[in-house]
Amino acid sequence: MPSAADPKVAERYPRSVALLHWLIAALILVLIALGWFMADIPKGTPARAYYFNLHKSLGLIAALGIAGFIGWRWRHAPPPPPRLARWEARIMAPARVLMYLLLVVVPVSGYVEANFSPYGIRFFGLPLPPWGPDDKRLYFLFNRMHVYSADAFAALLALHAGAALKHWLVNRDRILQRMLPFG
Ligand code: HEM
């Protein structure tokens, strides 16, 4: 990936990339809320099947958006940040790496998990038969990976959004503005 030290780096994220960021963010927040909500629905009920399939369908769309975002980011450096406190500058790169790692691990583990279950995926009603065997151990392994990585992701997102709001309201710099698609 190119770095922000690159001389040809823009001042802000392109509007299309910023729009994609917010679409993915909205989808992921819905997916996290759905994930927490649907886990408590009694097994074997139509409501459980409905919400699980909605979660899987939206998850596949989010995965496509994430692939597009990472594809763009792979070829472009982010706009350089304004002057940051030393501790913030230090944690920025590892926090980004962790964010991208979880952006891949969470959807991939969910997708693989679904394919080791007899239910597979119904993409908004369209059946996508599982390519894996009905293997309870593998299902359990990827299910734990999906659930724990999603919980870690939710915590990281809270820090991410909190940091963006702190820069907007306390530091009053342009970190948030450069990620806005309009204005
Ligand atoms: C909820 C799901 C979200 C995801 C998955 C997400 C993901 C990301 C990623 C991967 C980046 C890094 C882009 C890069 O490498 O340059 C980023 C940057 C950014 N995000 Fe989010 N984000 C989310 C929510 C939010 C929210 C709620 C806010 C604001 C309240 C926000 C504000 C920002 C800002 C200001 C940047 C640019 C900061 C920088 O350049 O380092 N994001 N986001």
Residues whose N, C-alpha, C, O or C-beta is under 5 A from the ligand:
A	BS01	HEM	I24 A25 I28 L29 P78 P79 M99 L157 A161 A164 L165 I175 L176 M179
